[in-house]
Every structure is written in structure tokens, then in C-alpha cells.
Amino acid sequence: MINKDFTWEKTTVTNVGLDLGFLNNKLTAEIDYYNRLTTGMIVPSDLARMLSGYNAPRMNLGDLRNQGIEFNVGWRSNIRDFNYSVNLNVAFNSNSLEKWKEKLQRGWKFIDMPYEFTYTHLSSGLAQSWSDIYNSPYQGSYYTAPGDVLLKDLNGDGQITDADKKAYASRSRSTPTGQYGLNLAASYKGFDLSALFQAATGRWDFWLDAFNNVTVPGDRFGFQKFHWENTWSLDNRSASMPRLTTGENGGRNRTESTFWLQDASYLRMKNLQLGYSLPKSWLNKVTLDNVRIYLSAENLFTLSKWKGIDPEKTKSYRNDPNNSNSYADRDAYPVVKTYSVGLN
């Protein structure tokens, strides 16, 4: 289907920047504030909910405002033959959806709210007995049993529906609100050392992926150690994971709720490199300008509360990002540590 009114997005930006230098530029700083309004955001149309056999056209539906501040602070100096530098960059961003040209369904988007905020059910924990289930609102599944996740009835109608979800405006589920980078470098005579750290804060997501699924298929599954040691059973009531089930017998155990919601903030040592450049007096004899040997390590460690594969990755979806059943675990590969030796 063709949208004849389809056009480019339009962006209006106000940006104020300041560059500073002190102590003969040993200390430098760059500070930027921006206010960016994007009108006519290009997004898939909700017509997709009503069509069968057709792909709905993309449309210019929303107006989104982004505001933020970025700053970069650096220090570069030396002590005789020892040279060193430190560089820190920080970026904070907030956004707000100002207009939308279609009816907004319940989900991650709403006027005057951050784009793709966290919107989820609240959990009261795992049912420990049948009494817990009888004294709870109807969970929307006839298969609910002890060991299953129980959800809270926020509107008091006695049953769990999409109307019982709560919005968390300060928790973005797709983009961190704060991003950080730290570069450290030093050299002494022929030796050099550098390190890069990166971090992010403000993003929350649901630990629901192919590896922690407790509703397993009947034929085969890639079980993890915690499936045997930390899932609920009559002999393991203190487990932090729901009971193991097959098929549809797992109640609401895979429903997005605060039971699975986790802080995806992290600090990662992205790169560490140690090098040595051979003395010029050696190289002149063989008509070479520079020879450097180095050891390098990538992704040495990550500090995070996130229990999933990688706190930096976000989920991909087949059809509807508001439907937790449309997860597509296309990027279920963990971050890899890499060690290398090089010669330049």
C-alpha cells in the first residue's frame, strides 16, 4: 500500500556550545546543550492491526522533542618522560512525545511522556500455595498454580488485564538516558598503555529471553544450570524463578511484569592495550620508521545488575513492540572477550 502523503521528517535544532581551555590547554572542556524537535516522525502505522494480507504503509505520525547536555573534559600533561592523559565524556538526554496523529493504544507511547517508557504489570511474587491463588485476582489463565508469578489488580475489577499496567516515566526501555565514556592513556619512553571504559544508565528492560524461559517446549531445550537449582518446586520454595512447565501450563510466567524488570545500567571495560615501540636507533639501521608490538584485550569485564546476555542489547520484535509475545531472539549471542597480539 502506498502513502501518497509520505514525506521527510523535519527537524528544528537549537544548540549552544562552549569550548574552554586552561593552563596552556592542559585542561580542556567542551559543553553543549541541545533542544531538537522532530516533526513528522516516520513510524509504522497502526493500520497494521486492521489489515490482513497487506503491509501497512509507514506514515509521518509523531512530533518528538529531545533535550540534553553533553560535555567532554580532558587533562593532558607530563612528568619528564612520562606522558599521560584523561578524557571523560558524558551525555544526558530526555525526550517527550508532543503529538501523535493516530489513536494511541495502551502501550509504550503517550502524549507528554518519554518515547518508549516502561509500561508494565506489577508482580506480588511467586504463589507459594493454592490459598495464595484463591486470594488473588483471576490471573487470566486457568493453568495458574503454586510456583507461578502473581500479578496485581490495579483497577480493582478482580481480574488481570492490560488495564492493570503501570507507567514508569523515568525508566526508558529502549535508550539509556545517560551515557559515559572514560579514556585513559599513558606513555613512558617506548611503552604505551591505554584503557577505554563505557557506561550507561537510565534504561530498564525485562529479563525475558531464550535462555531463562521456564515454559519449555516438549522436545528439546537449552537448559541452564539455574533451571535445576533455582526454579520453584515443593522442595525449593525459596527459589527466585517460577516453576518449570511445558506448553501453556505456565500461567502468566512469561508476561512482562516487575518480576522480570531489571536495571540495565552497566559499566564495561571496553578496551585495554599495552604497546612497545622499538627505539629509533635500532630502526635506523634497517631503514624502518616505526615498529610497535602490542597486546590488546576487548570487553574484559562488565559490572551490572542485569542478569541477561548483555545489558547493552535491546530486544527485537517481529510485529508489535507492545506485545511481549512477539519477541524475536535474533541477537541472543553474548558479548565476547577478545585477546590479541599485534605488530605494526
KEMAR-670189 format. One record per residue (C-alpha): residue in three letters; x, y, z. Coordinates in nm, 4 decimals, decimal comma, always signed. Layout:
<sites>
- ALA	X	Y	Z $
...
</sites>
This chain:
<sites>
- MET	+0,0000	+0,0000	+0,0000 $
- ILE	+0,1205	+0,3458	-0,0902 $
- ASN	+0,1046	+0,6525	+0,1323 $
- LYS	+0,0932	+0,9440	-0,1121 $
- ASP	+0,1397	+1,1974	+0,1708 $
- PHE	+0,4641	+1,0357	+0,2891 $
- THR	+0,7468	+1,2875	+0,3313 $
- TRP	+1,0782	+1,3511	+0,5048 $
- GLU	+1,0946	+1,4087	+0,8770 $
- LYS	+1,1664	+1,7707	+0,9678 $
- THR	+1,4000	+1,8719	+1,2478 $
- THR	+1,4480	+2,2060	+1,4205 $
- VAL	+1,7515	+2,2286	+1,6493 $
- THR	+1,8713	+2,4864	+1,8971 $
- ASN	+2,2283	+2,4239	+2,0099 $
- VAL	+2,4506	+2,6225	+2,2455 $
- GLY	+2,8133	+2,5200	+2,2895 $
- LEU	+3,1139	+2,6360	+2,4868 $
- ASP	+3,4796	+2,5389	+2,4371 $
- LEU	+3,7183	+2,6070	+2,7259 $
- GLY	+4,0915	+2,5760	+2,7745 $
- PHE	+4,3036	+2,6340	+3,0854 $
- LEU	+4,6707	+2,6081	+3,1880 $
- ASN	+4,8032	+2,6270	+2,8333 $
- ASN	+4,5307	+2,3817	+2,7261 $
- LYS	+4,6372	+2,1101	+2,9670 $
- LEU	+4,2777	+2,1205	+3,0886 $
- THR	+4,0090	+2,1434	+2,8196 $
- ALA	+3,6304	+2,1238	+2,8258 $
- GLU	+3,3520	+2,1174	+2,5686 $
- ILE	+2,9928	+2,1734	+2,6826 $
- ASP	+2,6876	+2,1511	+2,4552 $
- TYR	+2,3171	+2,1944	+2,5215 $
- TYR	+2,0645	+2,0996	+2,2527 $
- ASN	+1,6894	+2,1144	+2,2049 $
- ARG	+1,5744	+1,9183	+1,8989 $
- LEU	+1,2162	+1,8964	+1,7767 $
- THR	+1,1438	+1,6284	+1,5157 $
- THR	+0,8090	+1,6665	+1,3382 $
- GLY	+0,6506	+1,4073	+1,1129 $
- MET	+0,8303	+1,1101	+1,2691 $
- ILE	+0,8356	+0,8153	+1,0293 $
- VAL	+0,6842	+0,5126	+1,2041 $
- PRO	+0,4721	+0,2082	+1,1072 $
- SER	+0,1015	+0,2859	+1,1003 $
- ASP	-0,1476	+0,1246	+1,3377 $
- LEU	-0,3383	+0,0233	+1,0246 $
- ALA	-0,1309	-0,2944	+1,0548 $
- ARG	-0,3697	-0,4053	+1,3318 $
- MET	-0,6631	-0,3958	+1,0894 $
- LEU	-0,5108	-0,5400	+0,7737 $
- SER	-0,4781	-0,8977	+0,6603 $
- GLY	-0,2623	-0,9837	+0,3621 $
- TYR	-0,1193	-0,6305	+0,3258 $
- ASN	+0,1704	-0,4432	+0,4777 $
- ALA	+0,0562	-0,1117	+0,6219 $
- PRO	+0,2440	+0,1917	+0,4874 $
- ARG	+0,4754	+0,3929	+0,7048 $
- MET	+0,3439	+0,7370	+0,7938 $
- ASN	+0,4519	+1,0722	+0,9385 $
- LEU	+0,2749	+1,0372	+1,2701 $
- GLY	+0,4525	+1,1988	+1,5627 $
- ASP	+0,6344	+1,5038	+1,6946 $
- LEU	+0,9151	+1,4247	+1,9378 $
- ARG	+1,1295	+1,6677	+2,1374 $
- ASN	+1,4772	+1,5692	+2,2595 $
- GLN	+1,6704	+1,7799	+2,5079 $
- GLY	+2,0087	+1,7089	+2,6515 $
- ILE	+2,3522	+1,8171	+2,7572 $
- GLU	+2,6858	+1,6731	+2,6537 $
- PHE	+3,0237	+1,7575	+2,7951 $
- ASN	+3,3771	+1,6427	+2,7413 $
- VAL	+3,6552	+1,7151	+2,9925 $
- GLY	+4,0190	+1,6337	+2,9240 $
- TRP	+4,3522	+1,6656	+3,1022 $
- ARG	+4,6842	+1,6156	+2,9237 $
- SER	+5,0264	+1,6624	+3,0860 $
- ASN	+5,3628	+1,5015	+3,1521 $
- ILE	+5,6159	+1,4396	+3,4263 $
- ARG	+5,9532	+1,4391	+3,2488 $
- ASP	+5,9404	+1,1374	+3,0131 $
- PHE	+5,6068	+1,0194	+3,1475 $
- ASN	+5,3129	+1,1493	+2,9401 $
- TYR	+4,9533	+1,0919	+3,0400 $
- SER	+4,6002	+1,2000	+2,9536 $
- VAL	+4,2492	+1,1572	+3,0912 $
- ASN	+3,9327	+1,2230	+2,8914 $
- LEU	+3,5769	+1,1953	+3,0253 $
- ASN	+3,2645	+1,2385	+2,8120 $
- VAL	+2,9104	+1,2404	+2,9488 $
- ALA	+2,5746	+1,2772	+2,7732 $
- PHE	+2,2284	+1,3129	+2,9284 $
- ASN	+1,9113	+1,3061	+2,7197 $
- SER	+1,5390	+1,3341	+2,7869 $
- ASN	+1,2572	+1,3264	+2,5342 $
- SER	+0,8848	+1,3837	+2,5221 $
- LEU	+0,6204	+1,2878	+2,2665 $
- GLU	+0,4275	+1,6074	+2,1862 $
- LYS	+0,1856	+1,4976	+1,9098 $
- TRP	+0,0522	+1,1778	+1,7535 $
- LYS	-0,1815	+1,1643	+1,4542 $
- GLU	-0,3456	+0,8296	+1,5260 $
- LYS	-0,5293	+0,6974	+1,8285 $
- LEU	-0,2719	+0,5847	+2,0815 $
- GLN	-0,3382	+0,2361	+2,2146 $
- ARG	-0,2244	+0,1306	+2,5606 $
- GLY	+0,1474	+0,0797	+2,5325 $
- TRP	+0,4857	+0,2483	+2,5451 $
- LYS	+0,3800	+0,5729	+2,3751 $
- PHE	+0,1701	+0,8526	+2,5194 $
- ILE	+0,1465	+1,2299	+2,4824 $
- ASP	+0,3746	+1,4319	+2,7138 $
- MET	+0,5560	+1,1134	+2,8172 $
- PRO	+0,9038	+0,9899	+2,7202 $
- TYR	+0,9047	+0,7877	+2,3989 $
- GLU	+0,9033	+0,4128	+2,4760 $
- PHE	+0,8802	+0,4385	+2,8538 $
- THR	+0,8395	+0,1318	+3,0752 $
- TYR	+0,4748	+0,0253	+3,0951 $
- THR	+0,4149	-0,2998	+3,2777 $
- HIS	+0,2209	-0,5183	+3,5193 $
- LEU	+0,3195	-0,5216	+3,8864 $
- SER	+0,4048	-0,8539	+4,0443 $
- SER	+0,3390	-0,9678	+4,4006 $
- GLY	+0,5918	-1,2527	+4,3684 $
- LEU	+0,5501	-1,6275	+4,3339 $
- ALA	+0,2428	-1,8139	+4,4586 $
- GLN	+0,3521	-2,0443	+4,7398 $
- SER	+0,0200	-2,2270	+4,7851 $
- TRP	-0,3285	-2,2687	+4,6385 $
- SER	-0,4529	-2,0251	+4,9043 $
- ASP	-0,2300	-1,7555	+4,7543 $
- ILE	-0,4001	-1,8122	+4,4188 $
- TYR	-0,7564	-1,8232	+4,5584 $
- ASN	-0,6942	-1,4951	+4,7434 $
- SER	-0,5557	-1,3245	+4,4318 $
- PRO	-0,7445	-1,1768	+4,1361 $
- TYR	-0,8094	-1,4028	+3,8389 $
- GLN	-0,4752	-1,4121	+3,6594 $
- GLY	-0,6198	-1,4661	+3,3118 $
- SER	-0,5091	-1,8303	+3,2906 $
- TYR	-0,6804	-2,1471	+3,4098 $
- TYR	-0,3376	-2,3082	+3,4496 $
- THR	-0,2119	-2,0840	+3,7327 $
- ALA	-0,0633	-2,2988	+4,0105 $
- PRO	+0,1774	-2,2672	+4,3036 $
- GLY	+0,5162	-2,1584	+4,1752 $
- ASP	+0,3686	-1,9173	+3,9179 $
- VAL	+0,4099	-1,5397	+3,9035 $
- LEU	+0,1153	-1,3488	+4,0507 $
- LEU	+0,0180	-1,0075	+3,9091 $
- LYS	-0,1528	-0,7209	+4,0917 $
- ASP	-0,5034	-0,5961	+4,0107 $
- LEU	-0,4539	-0,2180	+3,9977 $
- ASN	-0,8047	-0,1158	+3,8893 $
- GLY	-0,9836	-0,3482	+4,1326 $
- ASP	-1,2034	-0,5361	+3,8833 $
- GLY	-1,0938	-0,8765	+4,0135 $
- GLN	-0,9024	-0,9848	+3,7045 $
- ILE	-0,5700	-0,9186	+3,5350 $
- THR	-0,5960	-0,7294	+3,2053 $
- ASP	-0,3914	-0,4705	+3,0164 $
- ALA	-0,5728	-0,2058	+3,2222 $
- ASP	-0,3665	-0,3142	+3,5242 $
- LYS	-0,0344	-0,1900	+3,3876 $
- LYS	+0,1595	+0,0974	+3,5434 $
- ALA	+0,3667	+0,3611	+3,3628 $
- TYR	+0,7210	+0,4471	+3,4765 $
- ALA	+0,8111	+0,7763	+3,3107 $
- SER	+1,1678	+0,7768	+3,4471 $
- ARG	+1,2527	+0,4299	+3,3130 $
- SER	+1,3298	+0,4125	+2,9421 $
- ARG	+1,3123	+0,0638	+2,7948 $
- SER	+1,4905	+0,1292	+2,4659 $
- THR	+1,7542	+0,4030	+2,5075 $
- PRO	+1,9750	+0,4939	+2,8061 $
- THR	+1,9160	+0,8427	+2,9432 $
- GLY	+2,2803	+0,8762	+3,0452 $
- GLN	+2,5890	+0,7581	+2,8541 $
- TYR	+2,9502	+0,7849	+2,9679 $
- GLY	+3,2988	+0,7211	+2,8354 $
- LEU	+3,6412	+0,7366	+3,0013 $
- ASN	+3,9696	+0,7233	+2,8098 $
- LEU	+4,2993	+0,6808	+2,9970 $
- ALA	+4,6358	+0,6909	+2,8210 $
- ALA	+4,9981	+0,6984	+2,9324 $
- SER	+5,3405	+0,6526	+2,7741 $
- TYR	+5,6945	+0,6237	+2,9070 $
- LYS	+5,9840	+0,6117	+2,6661 $
- GLY	+5,8883	+0,3268	+2,4308 $
- PHE	+5,5971	+0,1891	+2,6323 $
- ASP	+5,2358	+0,2997	+2,5971 $
- LEU	+4,9185	+0,1997	+2,7813 $
- SER	+4,5569	+0,2899	+2,7058 $
- ALA	+4,2197	+0,1946	+2,8543 $
- LEU	+3,8620	+0,2673	+2,7481 $
- PHE	+3,5608	+0,2370	+2,9807 $
- GLN	+3,1994	+0,2868	+2,8769 $
- ALA	+2,8819	+0,3046	+3,0840 $
- ALA	+2,5108	+0,3723	+3,0513 $
- THR	+2,2273	+0,4452	+3,2958 $
- GLY	+1,8524	+0,5013	+3,2833 $
- ARG	+1,7424	+0,2013	+3,0751 $
- TRP	+1,5241	-0,0725	+3,2237 $
- ASP	+1,4196	-0,3875	+3,0439 $
- PHE	+1,2616	-0,7261	+3,1046 $
- TRP	+1,4840	-1,0280	+3,1537 $
- LEU	+1,2838	-1,2443	+2,9149 $
- ASP	+1,4961	-1,4228	+2,6583 $
- ALA	+1,5537	-1,7663	+2,5102 $
- PHE	+1,7878	-1,8720	+2,7913 $
- ASN	+1,5750	-1,8098	+3,1005 $
- ASN	+1,2479	-1,9464	+2,9643 $
- VAL	+1,0774	-2,1596	+3,2302 $
- THR	+0,7930	-2,2580	+2,9927 $
- VAL	+0,9931	-2,5057	+2,7898 $
- PRO	+0,8989	-2,6994	+2,4756 $
- GLY	+0,8257	-3,0669	+2,4991 $
- ASP	+1,1012	-3,1926	+2,2720 $
- ARG	+1,4303	-3,0125	+2,3378 $
- PHE	+1,5625	-2,7031	+2,5100 $
- GLY	+1,8934	-2,5421	+2,6033 $
- PHE	+1,8613	-2,5778	+2,9807 $
- GLN	+2,0748	-2,3641	+3,2090 $
- LYS	+2,2123	-2,4606	+3,5487 $
- PHE	+1,9554	-2,2465	+3,7318 $
- HIS	+1,6722	-2,4425	+3,5686 $
- TRP	+1,7634	-2,7290	+3,8036 $
- GLU	+1,8782	-2,5348	+4,1073 $
- ASN	+1,6729	-2,2150	+4,1242 $
- THR	+1,3218	-2,2857	+3,9908 $
- TRP	+1,0261	-2,3245	+4,2258 $
- SER	+0,9151	-2,6670	+4,3472 $
- LEU	+0,7607	-2,8106	+4,6643 $
- ASP	+1,1145	-2,8834	+4,7839 $
- ASN	+1,2540	-2,5465	+4,6741 $
- ARG	+1,0020	-2,2810	+4,7765 $
- SER	+1,2694	-2,0143	+4,8247 $
- ALA	+1,3695	-2,0253	+4,4555 $
- SER	+1,3792	-1,6952	+4,2684 $
- MET	+1,2456	-1,8410	+3,9413 $
- PRO	+0,8948	-1,9761	+3,8635 $
- ARG	+0,8214	-2,3462	+3,8308 $
- LEU	+0,9193	-2,5379	+3,5169 $
- THR	+0,6267	-2,6116	+3,2833 $
- THR	+0,5637	-2,7136	+2,9254 $
- GLY	+0,3224	-2,5735	+2,6684 $
- GLU	+0,0520	-2,3412	+2,8055 $
- ASN	+0,0684	-2,4752	+3,1599 $
- GLY	+0,2746	-2,1856	+3,2965 $
- GLY	+0,0123	-1,9267	+3,3840 $
- ARG	+0,1488	-1,5719	+3,3355 $
- ASN	+0,5118	-1,6653	+3,3914 $
- ARG	+0,6295	-1,5041	+3,0650 $
- THR	+0,4194	-1,1904	+3,0941 $
- GLU	+0,6108	-0,8641	+3,1248 $
- SER	+0,5935	-0,7543	+3,4883 $
- THR	+0,8088	-0,6077	+3,7612 $
- PHE	+0,9030	-0,9677	+3,8464 $
- TRP	+1,1312	-0,9618	+3,5383 $
- LEU	+1,2025	-0,5866	+3,5192 $
- GLN	+1,5686	-0,5061	+3,5781 $
- ASP	+1,8013	-0,2091	+3,5723 $
- ALA	+2,0139	-0,2398	+3,2579 $
- SER	+2,2749	+0,0155	+3,3707 $
- TYR	+2,6300	-0,1075	+3,3287 $
- LEU	+2,9993	-0,0244	+3,3405 $
- ARG	+3,2221	-0,2062	+3,0898 $
- MET	+3,5952	-0,2106	+3,0331 $
- LYS	+3,5779	-0,1946	+2,6562 $
- ASN	+3,9467	-0,1996	+2,5670 $
- LEU	+4,2875	-0,2299	+2,7318 $
- GLN	+4,6056	-0,2087	+2,5262 $
- LEU	+4,9747	-0,2241	+2,6132 $
- GLY	+5,2328	-0,1468	+2,3460 $
- TYR	+5,6058	-0,1091	+2,2982 $
- SER	+5,7752	+0,0820	+2,0163 $
- LEU	+6,1299	-0,0208	+1,9302 $
- PRO	+6,3944	+0,2533	+1,9721 $
- LYS	+6,4632	+0,4705	+1,6675 $
- SER	+6,8340	+0,3958	+1,6961 $
- TRP	+6,7612	+0,0297	+1,6246 $
- LEU	+6,5265	+0,1014	+1,3365 $
- ASN	+6,7546	+0,3452	+1,1529 $
- LYS	+6,9958	+0,0610	+1,0857 $
- VAL	+6,7282	-0,1308	+0,8922 $
- THR	+6,5644	+0,1767	+0,7311 $
- LEU	+6,2367	+0,1468	+0,9230 $
- ASP	+6,0499	+0,4446	+1,0672 $
- ASN	+5,8430	+0,2715	+1,3331 $
- VAL	+5,7890	-0,0792	+1,4749 $
- ARG	+5,5332	-0,1331	+1,7517 $
- ILE	+5,4302	-0,4541	+1,9285 $
- TYR	+5,1093	-0,4546	+2,1329 $
- LEU	+4,8791	-0,6692	+2,3438 $
- SER	+4,5100	-0,5856	+2,3352 $
- ALA	+4,2026	-0,7066	+2,5260 $
- GLU	+3,8381	-0,6276	+2,4460 $
- ASN	+3,5400	-0,6493	+2,6836 $
- LEU	+3,7432	-0,7555	+2,9851 $
- PHE	+3,4587	-0,7181	+3,2342 $
- THR	+3,1089	-0,5750	+3,2762 $
- LEU	+2,9574	-0,4586	+3,6057 $
- SER	+2,5767	-0,4653	+3,6006 $
- LYS	+2,2684	-0,5872	+3,7879 $
- TRP	+2,1315	-0,7172	+3,4566 $
- LYS	+2,1010	-1,0992	+3,4572 $
- GLY	+2,0581	-1,1398	+3,0819 $
- ILE	+2,3030	-1,1830	+2,7978 $
- ASP	+2,4239	-0,8268	+2,7581 $
- PRO	+2,2826	-0,5081	+2,9193 $
- GLU	+2,3775	-0,3087	+2,6096 $
- LYS	+2,1493	-0,5063	+2,3777 $
- THR	+1,7807	-0,4330	+2,3323 $
- LYS	+1,5174	-0,6798	+2,2167 $
- SER	+1,3977	-0,7009	+1,8602 $
- TYR	+1,0336	-0,7650	+1,7745 $
- ARG	+0,8586	-0,9455	+1,4933 $
- ASN	+0,5426	-0,7372	+1,4702 $
- ASP	+0,4093	-0,5481	+1,7684 $
- PRO	+0,6520	-0,3905	+2,0187 $
- ASN	+0,3641	-0,3584	+2,2648 $
- ASN	+0,3140	-0,7359	+2,2643 $
- SER	+0,5638	-0,9277	+2,4764 $
- ASN	+0,4795	-1,2459	+2,2832 $
- SER	+0,6329	-1,1001	+1,9674 $
- TYR	+0,9919	-1,1206	+2,0906 $
- ALA	+1,2384	-1,2322	+1,8250 $
- ASP	+1,5588	-1,3572	+1,9897 $
- ARG	+1,7668	-1,2811	+1,6828 $
- ASP	+2,0597	-1,1429	+1,8785 $
- ALA	+2,0954	-1,3997	+2,1546 $
- TYR	+2,4745	-1,4089	+2,1421 $
- PRO	+2,6750	-1,2959	+2,4459 $
- VAL	+2,9425	-1,0280	+2,4433 $
- VAL	+3,2812	-1,1844	+2,3685 $
- LYS	+3,6147	-1,1280	+2,5385 $
- THR	+3,8910	-1,0962	+2,2798 $
- TYR	+4,2660	-1,1081	+2,3331 $
- SER	+4,5066	-1,0269	+2,0547 $
- VAL	+4,8731	-0,9661	+1,9801 $
- GLY	+4,9687	-0,7243	+1,7041 $
- LEU	+5,2660	-0,5902	+1,5148 $
- ASN	+5,2695	-0,2588	+1,3313 $
</sites>
